[in-house]
Amino acid sequence: MMGTHQPQDELFSYKVNLAQRVRLDHPLRRINEMIDFTFVRQEVAEAYGYNGNVSVDPAVILKMMFLLFFDDVASERELMQIIPERLDYMWFLGYGLDDEIPNHSVLSKARKRWGAEVFERVFVRVVGLCAEAGLVEGRKIHMDGSLVDADAAKGSIVKGSPELIAAVRRAYEAQERKLEEHERAYHPAYEAVNDRAVSTTDPEASLVRKDGESRPRYKHHRVVDDAKGVITAVKTTAGDIKENGQLFELVEQHEANTAVAVETVVADKQYGTAENFRACYERGIRSHIGDFQAPQLNKGRRAGIFGEGDFHYDAATDTYRCPAGQTLSRRKHKKKRHAYEYAAPSEVCLMCSLRGRCTRARGTSRTIKRHIGHEAIAAARAQSHSAQARRDRIRRKWLMEGSFADAANNHGFKRARWRRLWRQRIQDYLIATVQNVRILLRAGKDPRAAEALGRNGRIEIIAPSISVRFLVLTTVQDGFRVMASWN
């Protein structure tokens, strides 16, 4: 006989055990076993007083922020509405069925109270877990940057003189202090490139053009380890900051987070400046970086023109000899470029029979630029043109673009949730943390990695590691989306 279920509200539920309602292989159960979120209590203890109302447990707040990005929930308000509907969320947060869910404002207040540094330490601890699990190799790293749309409309842009823009920034900061009642003074974290435009909604997001559209943006700089794609270093700046200037700060952050010295840096040609090549060589780092100058050689207007290799340098006299046999002497010091400029006398160069193959400039001499540390730069550039370097740059596309695509598709990476640079830093730390945790979860299915993860129960060690050839498909496993990968 067919039965019919009669739904009925229960006034009392004495037999509900949330731990039994969450399956054993649920990702949140595995995350709870791997990561001890309670460490944050000690980290933020000084931010709370000893009298007054009792706050929500900082460990619970951190878990809520983790869930916000782990499942890419649209907003904090929505997260608080979802929590009572999800038994797995309730169990993960340590709530019972009758416990009151806090107001969404506790998350924004906690961010302001804690600052970005707490979330940075969370990120570093998870990097340590990846290293302990053998997922970080550490010696070869890949890096790149990606733009993030700020939470500001194009209509919020004000254009004017640098003096006007500076006044708008000061007025915004004064008004924000009144509204938010805090003393987080505005300190430019970057040297403004577009100092004639500012967003009145978010003045720390700079106006950047991409794909024909100019709007306020931030830039996220990231290091990915070669082994398994673990993110080992991140930095957030305004959108107009050039990527090449962040190389060694990211290298140092990677080494601090993983305790492994970098031996090889893999990056695209945006990082391939003379300064980076020289610094890599001097530090003993192999520079498998795209050469910024390479595409310019013998192409376009330079086609058929003598290259710098056709000019021979004489160290004894500190001069160059051109293909026509004339002497180019040092005439100018370019301090910003850390280089010297060499040229022949104008009257000699203008009358030269080979001038058509030497320069197409009118009325001026052909010049040669020689950077300080020229030999080191040349040696590093030679490394960047090796077969191994080309293979590494192909692999970098898979790793970096795959990491950014995963962040954008699954964790809301390409749009800022909040305004101001320090809040964007929090978002980027949380997204990178979530991505690394998912790599840990996938590694837990590998018996060798699972053994490493299970040796000490909850691992709280900070260390390095990772590598992978991966990417192409995404699939849903254990209730969350993962990138398909293989070694």
VOGU-3710 file (C-alpha; in Angstrom, 3 decimals, decimal comma):
1> mmgthqpqde> 0,000/0,000/0,000  1,326/3,404/-0,947  2,133/5,657/1,942  1,667/9,436/2,067  3,971/11,649/4,114  2,194/14,192/6,275  4,613/17,069/7,044  4,235/18,398/10,555  6,124/21,024/12,503  8,008/19,625/15,472
11> lfsykvnlaq> 7,996/21,754/18,581  10,926/19,886/20,088  13,777/18,023/18,357  15,751/16,039/20,873  17,310/13,470/18,544  18,894/15,714/15,899  22,664/15,210/15,714  24,157/17,477/13,047  27,410/15,529/13,036  25,496/12,495/11,820
21> rvrldhplrr> 23,728/14,547/9,158  27,007/15,600/7,496  28,461/12,811/5,364  31,920/11,549/6,227  33,501/12,700/2,952  31,899/16,151/2,981  34,507/18,805/2,062  33,648/20,953/5,089  34,257/17,981/7,384  37,679/17,465/5,838
31> inemidftfv> 38,459/21,184/6,060  37,478/21,201/9,730  39,887/18,317/10,331  42,775/19,960/8,482  42,549/23,563/9,657  42,304/24,860/13,205  40,401/28,129/12,842  40,587/28,804/16,585  44,090/30,247/16,212  42,468/33,532/15,198
41> rqevaeaygy> 41,243/34,107/18,761  44,765/34,782/19,935  45,574/36,815/16,829  42,727/39,299/17,415  42,555/39,247/21,215  43,986/42,760/21,537  41,217/44,134/19,291  38,565/43,356/21,933  37,947/44,878/25,356  37,311/43,167/28,677
51> ngnvsvdpav> 33,900/44,673/29,457  30,659/45,146/27,591  28,783/42,849/25,254  30,270/39,473/24,368  31,219/39,261/20,686  30,621/36,434/18,269  33,479/33,924/18,492  36,276/35,137/16,100  36,752/31,528/14,942  33,101/31,435/13,842
61> ilkmmfllff> 33,457/34,788/12,072  36,520/33,544/10,204  34,659/30,395/9,158  31,786/32,514/7,873  34,148/34,599/5,762  35,710/31,403/4,497  32,285/30,066/3,442  31,508/33,368/1,723  34,256/32,707/-0,818  34,397/28,917/-0,693
71> ddvaserelm> 30,887/28,685/-2,132  30,971/32,157/-3,747  27,890/33,378/-1,879  26,676/36,627/-3,428  26,671/38,723/-0,249  27,042/38,576/3,511  23,316/39,160/3,926  22,598/36,157/1,737  25,116/34,053/3,653  23,296/34,734/6,918
81> qiiperldym> 20,022/33,736/5,273  21,519/30,517/3,902  23,204/29,336/7,112  19,977/28,237/8,901  18,968/26,292/5,757  22,230/24,362/5,493  22,872/21,656/8,083  26,460/21,330/6,877  27,040/25,057/7,434  25,473/24,861/10,896
91> wflgygldde> 27,693/21,909/11,826  30,824/23,561/10,376  30,162/26,729/12,412  29,366/24,773/15,561  25,769/25,987/15,773  22,755/24,037/16,934  19,324/24,143/15,329  18,019/26,597/17,876  21,053/28,901/17,959  20,532/32,447/16,712
101> ipnhsvlska> 22,464/33,386/13,579  24,228/36,759/14,011  23,517/39,802/11,889  25,584/40,211/8,740  27,128/43,385/10,178  29,378/41,323/12,484  31,490/40,426/9,428  32,092/43,991/8,281  32,819/45,091/11,855  35,299/42,229/12,262
111> rkrwgaevfe> 37,122/43,146/9,043  37,508/46,715/10,223  38,592/45,629/13,697  41,044/42,943/12,558  42,609/44,548/9,479  44,135/42,756/6,483  47,094/41,388/8,452  45,006/38,710/10,164  43,824/37,353/6,817  47,375/37,401/5,544
121> rvfvrvvglc> 48,376/35,144/8,435  45,499/32,805/7,600  46,802/32,601/4,031  50,356/31,910/5,225  49,188/29,130/7,551  47,383/27,373/4,707  50,491/27,667/2,531  52,259/25,899/5,379  49,689/23,102/5,304  50,269/22,665/1,584
131> aeaglvegrk> 54,003/22,508/2,161  53,637/19,954/4,948  51,521/17,810/2,626  54,314/17,822/0,035  52,431/20,013/-2,425  55,032/22,792/-2,627  58,395/22,328/-4,291  59,360/25,971/-3,857  62,400/26,358/-6,092  60,587/27,242/-9,338
141> ihmdgslvda> 57,774/29,795/-9,274  55,439/31,369/-11,818  54,020/34,864/-11,466  51,522/37,151/-13,141  49,011/39,891/-12,414  45,297/40,287/-13,130  42,949/43,267/-13,007  39,950/43,273/-10,655  36,993/45,602/-11,263  36,471/47,895/-8,286
151> daakgsivkg> 33,061/48,304/-6,669  32,674/51,676/-8,368  30,779/52,734/-11,468  32,383/54,479/-14,428  30,101/57,416/-13,692  31,914/58,003/-10,383  35,059/59,157/-12,199  36,037/62,811/-11,791  38,679/64,249/-14,106  40,742/67,364/-13,604
161> speliaavrr> 44,149/68,731/-12,747  46,416/66,834/-10,331  45,696/69,508/-7,694  41,929/69,039/-8,051  42,211/65,258/-7,871  44,358/65,480/-4,728  41,735/67,747/-3,135  38,960/65,273/-4,002  40,927/62,443/-2,375  41,426/64,478/0,810
171> ayeaqerkle> 37,736/65,424/0,948  36,701/61,795/0,492  38,995/60,653/3,273  37,682/63,300/5,675  34,087/62,322/4,937  34,834/58,620/5,361  36,332/59,188/8,801  33,123/60,921/9,851  30,869/58,173/8,496  32,844/55,172/9,664
181> eherayhpay> 34,283/56,714/12,838  37,732/55,274/12,471  41,188/56,777/11,978  42,401/54,728/9,031  44,091/57,662/7,300  44,538/57,640/3,560  48,126/56,851/2,639  48,723/56,333/-1,087  50,086/52,800/-1,475  51,348/53,573/-4,938
191> eavndravst> 52,672/56,316/-7,169  49,635/57,438/-9,145  49,981/57,057/-12,896  46,632/58,560/-13,869  46,699/61,423/-11,358  44,176/63,417/-13,383  41,228/61,118/-12,629  39,741/59,648/-9,449  36,645/57,691/-8,503  34,627/59,467/-5,841
201> tdpeaslvrk> 33,229/56,077/-4,811  36,598/54,375/-4,314  39,552/56,774/-4,689  42,161/54,053/-4,214  41,025/52,205/-7,337  42,778/53,686/-10,358  41,300/54,218/-13,804  42,623/51,472/-16,123  41,654/50,609/-19,692  41,160/46,974/-20,687
211> dgesrprykh> 39,443/45,562/-23,785  38,495/49,085/-24,780  36,756/49,842/-21,479  38,209/52,275/-18,951  36,974/51,892/-15,369  38,237/51,872/-11,736  40,263/48,738/-11,067  42,690/47,055/-8,690  45,481/44,689/-9,656  46,159/41,337/-8,036
221> hrvvddakgv> 49,735/40,012/-8,251  50,224/36,303/-7,615  52,944/33,634/-7,338  52,077/30,019/-8,132  54,449/27,191/-7,278  55,499/24,908/-10,128  54,595/21,625/-8,431  50,820/21,592/-7,838  49,692/25,143/-8,501  49,638/26,259/-4,851
231> itavkttagd> 49,458/30,045/-4,475  52,421/30,993/-2,293  52,481/34,807/-2,470  49,961/37,531/-3,282  49,925/41,309/-3,382  47,148/43,776/-4,149  47,787/47,222/-5,615  45,964/49,911/-7,526  45,255/48,906/-11,107  47,829/51,199/-12,692
241> ikengqlfel> 50,818/49,655/-10,933  53,178/47,928/-13,340  53,722/44,235/-12,796  57,484/44,295/-13,389  58,068/46,333/-10,236  56,522/43,645/-8,013  58,804/40,753/-8,986  61,231/40,713/-6,086  58,722/41,629/-3,423  56,757/38,549/-4,485
251> veqheantav> 59,934/36,441/-4,559  60,767/37,508/-1,008  57,215/36,837/0,166  57,321/33,358/-1,394  60,626/32,577/0,324  59,300/33,817/3,679  56,089/31,779/3,355  57,740/28,567/2,176  61,241/28,715/3,716  62,663/27,689/0,309
261> avetvvadkq> 64,996/29,842/-1,787  63,800/30,589/-5,304  66,038/29,225/-8,057  63,926/29,945/-11,168  61,376/32,655/-11,911  58,959/32,140/-14,812  56,992/35,146/-16,072  55,796/36,793/-19,264  57,511/39,646/-21,101  55,931/42,330/-18,901
271> ygtaenfrac> 58,500/41,324/-16,281  61,354/41,165/-18,814  62,995/44,501/-18,036  66,710/45,149/-17,794  66,372/45,845/-14,057  64,714/42,490/-13,403  67,201/40,575/-15,545  70,140/42,194/-13,770  68,682/41,638/-10,295  67,864/37,980/-11,042
281> yergirshig> 71,394/37,302/-12,237  72,947/39,036/-9,235  70,791/36,981/-6,863  71,614/33,740/-8,618  68,045/33,226/-9,882  67,473/31,753/-13,333  65,276/34,189/-15,252  62,922/32,236/-17,491  61,167/35,520/-18,222  59,907/36,713/-21,579
291> dfqapqlnkg> 62,306/39,272/-23,062  60,518/42,605/-23,391  62,907/43,734/-26,138  62,781/40,546/-28,217  59,551/41,306/-30,125  60,939/44,717/-31,102  63,977/43,348/-32,903  63,909/43,347/-36,705  60,169/44,030/-36,829  58,105/46,989/-37,949
301> rragifgegd> 60,194/50,121/-38,235  63,252/48,187/-37,028  63,148/45,739/-39,919  66,450/45,818/-41,822  68,097/48,014/-39,162  71,393/47,100/-37,495  70,792/45,655/-34,043  72,837/46,343/-30,931  74,745/43,128/-31,582  76,249/44,754/-34,692
311> fhydaatdty> 77,928/47,386/-32,504  81,083/46,196/-30,741  81,947/47,493/-27,286  85,551/48,218/-26,238  85,808/48,086/-22,452  89,280/49,649/-22,445  88,088/52,875/-24,063  84,443/52,650/-23,008  83,302/53,170/-26,598  81,319/51,351/-29,288
321> rcpagqtlsr> 82,376/50,791/-32,898  79,555/50,821/-35,436  79,352/48,672/-38,649  80,786/51,634/-40,601  83,875/51,732/-38,354  82,958/54,960/-36,547  83,377/55,419/-32,777  80,398/56,002/-30,499  81,363/57,700/-27,226  79,434/57,996/-23,991
331> rkhkkkrhay> 77,414/61,216/-23,980  74,554/60,899/-21,499  73,699/59,193/-18,192  70,063/58,099/-17,916  69,647/57,822/-14,168  66,084/56,484/-14,140  66,980/53,726/-16,574  70,355/53,023/-14,909  72,021/53,251/-18,316  74,470/55,283/-20,403
341> eyaapsevcl> 73,881/56,485/-23,951  76,536/56,312/-26,665  76,549/58,133/-30,015  78,873/59,258/-32,815  79,217/62,962/-33,725  76,134/64,159/-35,607  78,061/65,369/-38,653  79,720/61,942/-39,022  76,482/59,970/-38,597  74,462/62,168/-40,974
351> mcslrgrctr> 76,995/61,698/-43,800  77,468/57,925/-43,296  76,843/55,717/-46,330  75,232/53,030/-44,121  72,835/55,427/-42,400  69,801/53,889/-44,149  70,536/50,547/-42,478  71,423/52,133/-39,144  68,538/54,481/-38,300  65,459/56,066/-39,831
361> argtsrtikr> 65,535/59,042/-37,481  65,922/62,418/-39,189  68,590/64,879/-38,172  69,929/62,880/-35,228  72,626/60,291/-34,637  72,093/56,593/-33,998  72,390/55,935/-30,261  73,226/52,811/-28,277  72,081/52,334/-24,703  74,231/50,317/-22,305
371> higheaiaaa> 72,781/49,453/-18,911  74,809/49,322/-15,743  75,584/45,625/-15,230  75,336/44,981/-18,956  77,082/41,601/-18,764  74,696/40,348/-16,062  71,691/41,485/-18,100  73,010/39,792/-21,235  73,603/36,528/-19,355  70,110/36,595/-17,853
381> raqshsaqar> 68,569/37,346/-21,245  70,408/34,367/-22,683  68,752/32,201/-20,003  65,342/33,571/-21,000  65,859/32,427/-24,610  66,783/28,838/-23,693  64,598/25,892/-24,702  63,790/25,136/-21,057  62,690/28,733/-20,505  60,323/28,527/-23,464
391> rdrirrkwlm> 58,842/25,288/-22,126  58,415/26,856/-18,687  56,599/29,858/-20,156  54,183/27,544/-21,959  53,576/25,731/-18,681  53,149/29,091/-16,923  50,146/29,835/-19,118  48,438/26,674/-17,901  49,250/27,279/-14,259  48,648/31,033/-14,010
401> egsfadaann> 45,681/31,323/-16,347  44,177/28,219/-14,752  44,629/29,687/-11,273  43,055/33,006/-12,258  40,232/31,303/-14,175  39,422/29,086/-11,189  39,353/32,143/-8,923  37,087/34,042/-11,321  34,690/31,188/-12,139  34,304/29,755/-8,646
411> hgfkrarwrr> 35,152/32,476/-6,123  34,153/35,896/-7,519  37,718/37,028/-8,131  37,132/39,550/-10,946  34,854/41,902/-9,018  35,601/43,654/-5,733  33,016/42,983/-3,033  34,084/45,952/-0,936  35,721/49,355/-1,382  39,216/50,568/-0,516
421> lwrqriqdyl> 42,543/48,897/-0,995  42,813/47,283/2,455  39,452/45,569/2,001  40,456/44,340/-1,451  43,561/42,835/0,127  41,289/40,867/2,480  39,267/39,569/-0,470  42,390/38,472/-2,332  43,862/36,716/0,721  40,615/34,833/1,326
431> iatvqnvril> 40,242/33,745/-2,307  43,855/32,536/-2,450  43,341/30,701/0,853  40,200/28,971/-0,424  41,931/27,906/-3,644  44,828/26,413/-1,687  42,430/24,583/0,620  40,753/23,018/-2,408  44,158/21,859/-3,643  44,644/20,276/-0,215
441> lragkdpraa> 41,280/18,551/-0,506  42,144/17,115/-3,891  45,538/15,988/-2,607  43,807/14,214/0,277  42,494/11,692/-2,252  46,093/10,777/-3,104  47,163/8,098/-0,558  50,636/9,596/-0,190  49,348/13,108/0,406  46,580/11,813/2,641
451> ealgrngrie> 49,182/10,074/4,811  51,139/13,329/5,102  47,982/15,245/5,984  46,943/12,733/8,604  50,222/12,324/10,484  49,595/15,070/13,014  45,836/15,515/12,782  45,483/19,242/12,415  48,661/20,661/10,958  49,780/24,102/12,114
461> iiapsisvrf> 53,197/24,311/10,464  54,239/27,104/8,134  56,323/25,785/5,210  56,516/25,428/1,376  55,546/23,272/-1,658  53,606/22,518/-4,981  53,622/21,632/-8,745  51,428/20,511/-11,643  50,736/20,295/-15,328  47,064/20,889/-15,398
471> lvlttvqdgf> 43,917/22,434/-16,601  41,205/22,277/-19,147  38,046/20,925/-17,625  36,073/21,624/-14,495  33,945/19,083/-12,702  31,853/18,870/-9,560  33,170/16,621/-6,813  31,929/16,318/-3,234  29,571/19,211/-3,741  32,131/21,773/-4,921
481> rvmaswn> 33,681/22,667/-8,250  37,300/21,722/-8,913  39,688/22,093/-11,817  40,637/18,820/-13,468  44,392/18,296/-13,184  47,031/15,703/-13,843  50,789/15,248/-13,374
//
